[in-house]
Amino acid sequence: MARTAEHQLLLGEWACLGILCAKPSHGFAIAAQLKPEGEVGRVWSLSRALTYRALDQLTQRDYVQPKGEEPGIAGGNRTILAPTRSGRAHLKKWLDQPVGHLRDVRSELLLKVVLADMNGVDATAMLVAQRDSFAPMAARLAAHDDTTDPVAMWRIESSQAAVRFVERLLAARE
């Protein structure tokens, strides 16, 4: 996936930044949270190698920085990373923005909701904006229902499911 802007991050990098904004940690512990059975990994998982690559990218962009060390289990010390002020601001801005496409609900929107919850960020305004952007699209698609076209049927069903999902998230926050 190509980066189109200087400050754009990949979803794995957002996941690492969100984990670190919730609590400073070391790469090995972050990788554990990003395993498929991990707290964040059940939404967006990364291998240990890709986790360390993401952390390197975040460090190069000055979104995270070393804050100390702790002894490792198998010998060397582990570097504790923490977000910078810029990293926290960048995450907050990203969490406040609804996703642009229905296809991003399973990956990006769900990751935003999980990371917002981890960081104590109220995602209500973002979810309202998300619903407001998806609802007209779902209505337009349903108005042109063609029961003979499987692609059209999929788009209708997935758009309606996305709206229902966001509405359930909002109801759970009330």
Beta strands, then each sheet from edge to edge (+ up, - down):
strand 1: 64-72
strand 2: 75-83
sheet 1: 1+ 2-
end
